[in-house]
Structure formats: C-alpha cells, structure tokens
Amino acid sequence: MLTIGSHETTSSAFTWATYLLATHPDIQTRLRQEVRENIPSSPGPEVELAQLLESLPLLNAICNETLRLYPTVPITVRDTVRPTTINDTFIPVGTQLIISPWAINRSPELWGENASEFVPDRWINEDGKPNNNGGAESNYAITTFLHGPRSCIGGNFAKAELRCLLAAFVSAFEMELGMPQEKIIPAGVITTKPRDGMSLKLKLLESW
C-alpha cells in the first residue's frame, strides 16, 4: 500500500521537476554534472545507491524546491473533533478547516520576496552541505506532506523515488519544453498536474 500510495505523489513531482529543469537549463546542467561525477553509469550491487543519492546536495535541493513550489495535494481539509483556539480565534467542534500547502509553501512572509521562484540553492548552505528548511525559520513553512501524527506516511518514500527517477533521467537526457511558447498551467485539487498536459523534447546523451 505504501508503494501504491506514493506513486501519485512521485509522478506529479517528477512532472514538475522536469518542467523546472527544462525551463532552467543552467540548473539542469549543474545537476547532470553532479550526478555523473558521483554516480557510476552502471552501479553494481556493492554501490549504496540510495545513500549516494541522498548525499547529493543539488539533487536533494531540486527535489525539495520542486515539492515546495508544486505540492502534490494543493489543498486539504481537517474537521475539528474538539473545541480549540488558533491565534486567539475560537474554533468550535465540527468546524471544517482548509489547509493550503500551495499558499503556505509560496508565502513571501515565510520564504521571502522570491517565494514563487525556483531557487534550489536555498536548500544548500554556504559550506555546500544540504539543509532541511530551505532557509525558512521553521520546517512548518513547507507543508507538502503536512506535519505531525497525520502527516503523509509515504513522504520519505516518495522523496527517495523522486531522487532515483530524476538522477537517472537527467543523466540520460537533455530536456527542453516541446513547445517553449506554451504556458503551463497547474490545475487539480486531488493532485497538481499541468492542466493541458506538457510535452518535453528529449535528447539522448552519451553514457559516461
């Protein structure tokens, strides 16, 4: 069930990751260099591939930034089971609360003036090591998988899948939008996908 549950998250995130890399060729080139310099073209069983992928700063930064900008589930709902208070506002039992990861993840108050921009380096410290907060003051500034006991159980698995897919794809193909003038519009409530689809133009690269 974990594998089945996380595949939708991964497919949506992978779509947006390829879109972002296709529209940011400089970052795409940097990622390809990082992957090819650290991952063998034909890794054997002695290679701890998952551990290697998890250690690559730019790969993880791109995955995190993609999930921040394009959360798979843009809106979710919670019903209160007991009276509570949020920011001095009384919330009676049975109230339906709408949580918007899309809005939270792109909030200028939490992420600064470039909150809506694709900036993977916000997830990399000055010493070149990855961080887990993207420069925001709190991990709660990103709610793609929510938080607490009711957070997405498949979040970490989905991230691992995305790392593998993206590393394999960017090392094998150079990508650009099939129709560069096309405006890609995010849509959907259950999962976020391009409203009118998205075409990629792929160029097969030589192995390394």
C-alpha positions in Angstrom: 0.0 0.0 0.0 2.9 2.4 0.7 4.3 1.9 -2.8 0.9 2.3 -4.4 0.1 5.4 -2.3 3.3 7.2 -3.0 3.4 6.7 -6.8 0.9 9.5 -7.5 3.0 11.9 -5.4 6.1 10.9 -7.2 4.7 11.1 -10.7 3.3 14.5 -10.1 6.5 15.8 -8.6 8.6 14.2 -11.4 6.4 16.1 -14.0 7.1 19.4 -12.3 10.8 18.7 -11.7 11.3 18.0 -15.5 9.4 21.2 -16.3 11.5 23.3 -13.9 14.8 21.8 -15.3 13.6 22.2 -18.9 13.0 25.9 -18.2 16.2 26.4 -16.2 18.9 24.8 -18.4 21.8 26.1 -16.3 20.5 24.2 -13.2 19.8 21.2 -15.4 23.5 21.2 -16.5 24.7 21.6 -12.9 22.6 18.6 -11.8 23.8 16.4 -14.6 27.4 17.2 -13.7 26.7 16.4 -10.0 25.1 13.1 -10.8 27.7 12.0 -13.4 30.6 12.9 -11.1 29.2 10.9 -8.2 27.2 8.0 -9.5 28.7 5.3 -11.7 26.9 4.8 -15.1 26.4 1.1 -14.2 26.4 0.9 -10.4 26.9 -2.7 -9.2 25.5 -4.3 -6.0 28.4 -3.0 -4.0 27.3 0.6 -4.5 25.0 2.0 -1.8 22.9 3.9 -4.4 20.2 5.2 -2.1 22.8 6.6 0.3 24.8 8.2 -2.5 21.7 9.9 -4.0 20.7 11.1 -0.5 24.1 12.8 -0.2 24.0 14.9 -3.4 23.2 18.5 -2.3 21.9 19.8 -5.6 19.8 16.7 -6.4 18.1 16.9 -3.0 17.7 20.7 -3.3 15.9 20.4 -6.6 13.6 17.7 -5.2 12.8 19.8 -2.2 12.3 23.0 -4.2 10.0 21.2 -6.6 7.9 19.8 -3.8 7.8 23.3 -2.2 6.6 25.0 -5.4 4.3 22.2 -6.6 2.9 20.3 -3.7 1.1 17.2 -5.0 -2.0 18.0 -2.9 -2.5 21.8 -3.1 -5.4 21.9 -0.6 -6.6 19.6 2.2 -9.3 19.7 4.9 -9.4 18.9 8.6 -12.5 18.7 10.8 -12.1 19.7 14.5 -13.1 16.9 16.9 -13.0 19.2 20.0 -13.1 23.0 20.6 -9.8 24.7 20.2 -8.2 28.1 19.7 -6.0 29.2 16.8 -4.3 32.6 17.1 -6.8 33.8 19.6 -9.7 32.7 17.4 -12.1 30.2 19.0 -12.8 27.2 16.8 -15.9 25.2 17.8 -16.1 21.4 17.4 -17.2 20.3 13.9 -15.6 23.2 12.2 -14.0 22.4 8.8 -10.6 23.9 8.3 -9.0 24.3 4.9 -5.2 23.9 4.8 -3.4 25.1 1.7 0.1 23.8 1.2 0.3 25.7 -2.1 -0.3 29.0 -0.3 1.9 28.2 2.7 4.8 26.9 0.6 4.8 30.1 -1.6 4.2 32.6 1.2 6.6 35.7 1.0 6.3 36.0 4.8 7.9 32.6 5.2 10.1 32.4 2.1 11.0 36.0 1.2 10.4 38.0 -1.9 11.5 35.2 -4.2 9.0 32.8 -2.7 7.4 31.9 -6.1 10.8 31.5 -7.8 12.6 28.2 -8.4 15.8 28.6 -6.3 17.2 25.2 -5.4 20.2 26.8 -3.7 18.1 27.9 -0.8 18.3 24.3 0.3 22.2 24.3 0.3 24.2 26.0 3.0 27.2 28.2 2.2 29.5 25.3 3.1 27.9 23.3 0.3 26.0 21.0 2.6 22.2 20.4 2.3 19.7 21.8 4.8 16.2 20.7 5.6 14.5 24.1 5.9 15.3 25.9 2.7 16.4 29.0 4.7 12.9 29.4 6.3 12.8 29.8 10.0 10.7 26.8 10.6 10.2 23.4 8.9 6.5 24.2 9.1 7.0 26.7 6.3 6.6 23.8 3.9 3.5 21.6 4.3 3.7 19.4 1.1 3.4 16.3 3.3 1.9 18.1 6.3 3.3 17.5 9.8 2.6 15.7 13.0 0.9 12.3 13.5 -1.3 12.8 10.5 1.4 13.7 8.1 1.8 11.7 4.9 3.3 8.3 5.8 4.7 7.9 2.3 6.5 11.3 2.2 10.1 10.0 2.7 9.5 7.1 0.3 8.2 9.5 -2.4 11.3 11.6 -2.0 13.5 8.6 -2.4 11.7 7.6 -5.5 11.9 11.1 -6.9 15.7 11.3 -6.3 16.2 8.0 -8.2 14.0 9.0 -11.1 15.4 12.4 -11.5 19.0 11.3 -11.3 18.5 8.6 -13.9 16.5 10.9 -16.2 18.8 13.9 -16.2 21.9 11.8 -16.6 20.5 10.2 -19.7 18.6 13.0 -21.4 18.9 16.7 -22.1 15.4 18.1 -21.9 13.6 21.2 -23.0 9.9 22.1 -23.5 8.4 20.6 -26.6 6.6 23.9 -27.2 8.6 26.6 -25.5 6.0 29.3 -26.0 3.4 27.1 -24.3 2.1 28.4 -20.9 2.0 25.5 -18.4 -0.9 26.0 -16.0 -1.1 24.0 -12.8 -4.5 22.6 -12.0 -6.2 19.9 -9.9 -7.4 19.6 -6.3 -6.6 16.0 -5.6 -3.1 16.2 -7.3 -1.4 19.0 -9.1 -0.8 18.4 -12.8 -0.4 20.6 -15.9 -4.0 21.4 -16.9 -3.4 20.9 -20.6 -0.6 18.4 -20.4 3.1 19.1 -21.0 5.4 17.9 -23.8 9.2 17.5 -23.4 11.7 17.4 -26.1 14.4 14.9 -25.1 17.9 14.5 -26.5 19.6 11.2 -25.7 23.1 11.7 -24.2 26.2 9.6 -24.4 26.9 7.4 -21.4 29.7 8.5 -19.0 
